[in-house]
Amino acid sequence: MDYFKGIFSKPWIYILITVIGISVKFYKIDYKIFWYDEIATVVQVVGADNVLQIDDSKLNEIAPVSHYTGLLTHKDANYKLGDELKSQLKNMNLNPLHCILLSFWYRVAGDGIVDYRLFSVLVFLLTLPFLFGLAKELFRSSQAGWIAVSLYSVSPFIHYFAQEARYYILWAFLLVAIHYYLIKSIKISHVKYLVAYIVFSVLSLYASILSGLMILEHLIFVFILKKEFRIKFLVAAVLIFLLYSPWFFYVFAHRDEVYQALSWHKFENVPLWAPLLGLVLGLIRTFSFYLNYTLFWDDVFNNITPAIKLETGFNLLILVLMIVAIISVIRREKKETAWFIMLIFIPGLLFFYGLDIARNAITTHWWRYYIFNTIPVVLLFTYLISGNLQVRRIFSSAIYLGLVVISIYSVFTISKYRYWYLGGDWEQEFVDNATLLSTSEKPLMITDFIRLNSPWDGPMHSMEVLANCNSEKIDVLRVSPDIQGIETMIPKNIYTDIFVIYASDELLENLKNQFGERLEILPGEQGPPRWKVNLSSGN
């Protein structure tokens, strides 16, 4: 017992785990494919909706792959910062802050795939001292601060977004900051903390409009438990809204566009338990995330393996411990702390569940949208561990080590996958197509950048393939669907392979008429069919 007391009463073990968590953020950071949403982020940095809005000049012309991948490297284009920011603010975006910050970042750090992802790593690092301060203030213990930081550092859920060029980890950072400054401004009545709360709250809203839910939860907390702070907080809330209102009204004016963009969340006949399943899995994924569960329950229920049963056992144990932590916080912790944690935890769950029921959707299965609930989950387990270290040392240390081990194991397991692990193996399609082009000696890709007849997603998915090719010998012939005389456009005896990838039905029918039986379908892989022109005769 004294052995456990000695190890876990000092900060060194927590610092060691934190260092491991920080170190793995650089592990295979360039391995996962630069996927659709990341490409969209880079495109939005210059105020475009898709890559063809940046440069559409190579239609019906053979261009090297570097031309298209170069559309994602803005530094060489020498865009003026002011013009770039103006273009961003004219573009409908629920998360404008991330793009604004990246405009400054790529000018300093670079604009390669790893460079954009390193911005997320930097933001992750900035989160740690704020999380330490938040846990220390809530639980009145530096030990609690170290426990929270170490658990957050190794969390596979946080790890994923800390290695992704998306806004989620920035949003999580800003939410931790506003939680911290709210508690500080209440405990220490100093204007600087309230000003910091206002500034970070405004930034969090520009990072995600859903931060309004957190600010509302803070408002409820203040009005229930901190009556003497009501007037100050109301003034702060008004200032926050006024500073965010330009973008709020801009989003409101374009609400139909927002509804359309989110319509893909909707399904038919979603059962009442489905969003609840998504919420529960999302919370557990904070620590346990080493099997490729897809987002769709049919895929899981029809393919129950021994490995899934084992992970489900761990997941249920984590869920039970989470419930124990909630009960412990409510029964044993100070009323103020318990209410604060519950109010940044429960309303968000109810909001997403109710939203899915109302919309007949399963937004809850896209757990990234409520990454904000990872924060109270970490705080709950921090309390469960730190609050029992003095009286139940073996119990507490076992929980801590168990969470750390399964988290680190999860991190290394998900790092093996090249595609976006949270979405299932449908991303394998883009890995396969990039590999097909990259392994050819001198390939030509014929396309009209239309995937499954979608002129909106097609260009971005085409870029998802091209951006992840590792060969500079690839040429791309992007054509209009009604192109004629295509063989005369292709030099003789140059290409070892001619592939047709992401072609609209109109273009494909056109190519069949021009190439005849030489246009052969390739063996089935995931995603739309791919075709190859037989070069044994003709070109």
Secondary structure, 3 states (H helix, E strand, C coil): CHHHHHHHCCCHHHHHHHHHHHHHHHCCCCCCCCCHHHHHHHHHCCCCCCHHHCCCCCCCEEEEHHHHHHHHCCHHHCCCHHHHHHHHHCCCCCCHHHHHHHHHHHHHHCCCHHHHHHHHHHHHHHHHHHHHHHHHHHHCCHHHHHHHHHHHHHCHHHHHHHCCCCCHHHHHHHHHHHHHHHHHHHHCCCHHHHHHHHHHHHHHHHHCCCHHHHHHHHHHHHHHHCHHHHHHHHHHHHHHHHHHHHHHHHHHHCHHHHHHHCHHHECCCCCCHHHHHHHHHHHHCCCCCCCCCCCCHHHHHCCCCHHHHHHHHHHHHHHHHHHHHHHHHHHHCCHHHHHHHHHCCHHHHHHHHHHHHHHCECHHHCHHHHHHHHHHHHHHHHHHHHCCCCCCHHHHHHHHHHHHHHHHHHHHHHCCCCCCHHHCHHHHHHHHHHHHHHCCCCEEEEECCCECCECCHHHHHHHHHHCCCCCCCCEEEECCCCCCCHHHHCCCCCCCEEEECCCCHHHHHHHHHHHHHHEEECCCCCCCCCEEECCCCCC
